[in-house]
Amino acid sequence: MSVLLAVALSAFAMTLIVGVRYLIASAGFALATRIRHPGLYAGLDRQMRKEILWSLASAAIYGIPAGIIAWGWQNRGWTRIYSDAADWPLWYLPLSVFLYLFAHDSWFYWTHRWMHRPRPFRIAHAVHHASRPPTAWAAMSFHPIEALTGAVVIPSLVLLIPIHVGALALVLTIMTVMGVTNHMGWEIFPRFLHGGRLGAWLITASHHQRHHADYRCNYGLYFRFWDRLCGTDRGLGSFDLAPRGRGGAAVRDAGGRGGAGNA
């Protein structure tokens, strides 16, 4: 088998993995939403179909560089990924996870903030914000330009920062779970993770919901560090958890009350 064909097959396989991972995670949390908040996504079928199509296109953009790097790791030793836990001290395992998450969060904050400038927003980022309100299917609903900015992060990091293959799997799991749960339209995590002292530094759906409501704030992905440092943190958002009518609008009860806030 030629090298070019082997690399192409690796890229194809990784695209399938990313796509299936997205479908399983989003479907699981969409089902949880249906059970926990029936009717929350009512009237959003057309929007969710678009979210799925954009996300599957993004899966290819994420999968191709990941597949190339995976082939290089297995066949050329390109990366700093290691499989023997004894290669580095055990204390480095959690540190490496934090380093990856912080580096990813930093890249995301600044590229995300840049994409809220008028021209990049109009060209690319508007696709993601077309999800109003976002759903569990919106995690990877990106224009190809935006998907490309996210796709280069992990492949770049594995070339630079040593990480155990198991720790890398944990990073990818956190990335997937946070990407989906931050867009569900309700808070799945316990209050101490978003409303307590720990929540002052961590991002969950309550924090990201404010970004989708106000646009020019709360740009982070995992941590509130850059938002707090740069003055773009506007605190937690609220959710409109009332059932939706056929047109997607929240249905109000007999007393005229809607949900808790913006969706």
GIQUI-V585750 format. One record per backbone hydrogen bond with DSSP energy under -1.0 kcal/mol. NH is the residue of the N-H (numbers start at 0). CO is the residue of the C=O. If there is no record, write none. Layout:
BEGIN
nh: [NH	NH]
co: [CO	CO]
END
This chain:
BEGIN
nh: [5	6	7	8	9	10	11	12	13	14	15	16	17	18	19	20	21	22	23	24	25	26	27	28	29	30	31	32	33	34	35	36	39	41	43	47	48	49	50	51	52	53	54	55	56	57	58	59	60	61	62	63	65	66	67	68	69	70	71	72	73	74	75	76	77	79	81	86	91	92	94	95	96	97	98	99	100	101	102	103	104	105	106	107	108	109	110	111	112	113	114	115	116	120	121	122	123	124	125	126	128	130	131	137	140	141	146	147	148	149	150	151	152	155	156	157	159	160	162	164	167	168	169	170	171	172	173	174	175	176	177	178	179	180	181	182	192	193	194	200	202	207	208	211	212	213	214	215	217	223	227	228	229	231	232	236	243	244	247	250	252	255	259]
co: [1	2	3	4	5	6	7	8	9	10	11	12	13	14	15	16	17	18	19	20	21	22	23	24	25	26	27	28	29	30	31	32	36	38	40	43	44	45	46	47	48	49	50	51	52	53	54	55	56	57	58	59	61	62	63	64	65	66	67	68	69	70	71	71	71	157	162	83	88	89	90	91	92	93	94	95	96	97	98	99	100	101	102	103	104	105	106	107	108	109	110	112	113	116	117	118	119	119	120	123	124	127	129	134	137	139	142	143	144	145	146	147	149	151	152	153	156	156	79	81	163	164	165	166	167	168	169	170	171	172	173	174	175	176	177	179	189	190	190	197	221	203	204	207	208	209	210	213	231	200	223	224	225	226	226	205	38	248	244	242	256	252	238]
END
